[in-house]
């Protein structure tokens, strides 16, 4: 009888995931695929919830701290947010130098200053907003979103992304020299 109870509870869990309208949906295009599938709360807590919490923390810190590393409301210094060992050792900014200050400028809605700190900062910050919305919808609806892309598209994205990051780094160095940040 205990075996039947375990089987029944196993079937019960399966039935709970198979509620009407909760079937997996797939959208395919050119060999790539987007999946929306039901997920248990336990699965969502492993990935979606921590990412959503991290993004919320990034947005909150961006809203309350200035690019000069002071709290917006009180002016108290918070210098522990910033340190780049490569810049401190070599005097040359790394690929991500300025990204923190760019995000902080975006939190204060200063788009011009955000571009000066890092040309990709506003773009990356703006792309995190839809990601946060997807994670919030995923968590609230109990559905997991997944993307599968072809190897060739993955290679193209890596190549173009690398070129864009390098171009932004060169642009950042030029801008920083002109504005006196470097």
Buried (B, 14 or more C-beta within 10 A) or exposed (E): EEEEEEEEEEEEEEEEEEEEEBEEEEEEEEEEBBBBBBBEEEEBEEEBBEBBEEBEEBBEBBEBBBBEBBEEEEEEEBEEEBEBEEBEEEEEBEBBBBBBBBBBBBBBEBBEBBBBBBBBBBBBBEEBEEEBEBBBEBBEBBBBBEEEBEEEEEEEEEEEEEEEEEEBBEBBBEBBEEEEBB
